[in-house]
Amino acid sequence: MEPAAEAEFTDFVAERGPALLRIAYALAGNQAAAEDLLQTALGKTALRWRSLDRRGVESYVKQVMYNDHASWWRRRRNRQETAMASLPETPLPDSSDETALKLLLLDALRRLPPRQRAVLVLRYLEDLTEHQVAQRLGCSPGTVASQASRALRKLRATLEESR
């Protein structure tokens, strides 16, 4: 990557990285998996940086994360990690409150299948319509509605059990 493009990409990651990590965390359910998911998406983005419209870069990164997360179970091969020359200076701070309800909700989200979790993240965290979610995930709006309904039912049942 040429120096100007590299600087532009670095600025994008510095500016939007924390927000993208929150999306990845909501999808993956834990910090390590979220960091891996985001790193993979940013790696794919860096490879295509020159050809991407800068106004749609964040959407592109999110789409890569949704697709990678929703299809993780289809991949049977072991994922190889790439060694880097240097590590980041400090990890991003976790700014979430550690309340009992948030921990309980996080545990309930982790128990959802990846597709249902992706639907909830897109519908309620990203605030997309059923049609937009269906386009992103490559399914019908009816599938989105049924997956969201099942996921919310499971979340409610888990929360009721714990009270």
Residue, then its C-alpha position, 0 to 999 in steps of 0.5 A: m500500500e502506498p504511504a498516502a493510502e496507508a495513512e488514510f487507512t490508519d486514520f480510518v481505523a483509528e477513527r472508526g475502530p472502536a465503533l467497529l469493535r463494538i459491532a464485532y463484539a456484539l456479533a462474536g460474544n467475546q473480546a478475543a473473537a471480536e478482535d479476530l473478526l475485526q482484524t480479519a475484516l480490516g485485513k480484507t479491507a486493506l487489500r481492497w482499499r484502493s478500489l473502495d469508495r471512501r464513503g462506503v468503507e465502514s459499510y464494507v467492513k461491517q458487511v465483511m464482518y457479518n458475512d464472516h461471522a455468519s459463515w464461520w461454522r461452514r469453514r472446517r479448516n483451522r484458522q491460521e494466525t499471522a505473526m505481526a512485526s510489532l504489537p499495538e501499544t495498548p489494547l482498546p479499553d472496555s468501556s462497558d459497565e459490568t452490571a449484572l443485567k449486561l453480563l446476563l444479556l451477554d451470556a444469553l446472546r452467546r448462546l444464540p446461533p450465529r445467524q440469529r445473533a447477526v440478525l439481532v445486531l443488524r436489526y437492533l444495533e445497526d437499526l436496519t430494516e428487515h429488507q436491509v438485513a435480508q440483503r446483507l445476509g442474503c436471505s428473505p425478509g421472512t427469514v429475518a423476521s423469523q430469526a429475530s422472533r426466535a432469537l428474542r424469544k430465547l433471550r426473554a426465556t433466558l432472562e426470565e429463568s435467571r430472575 
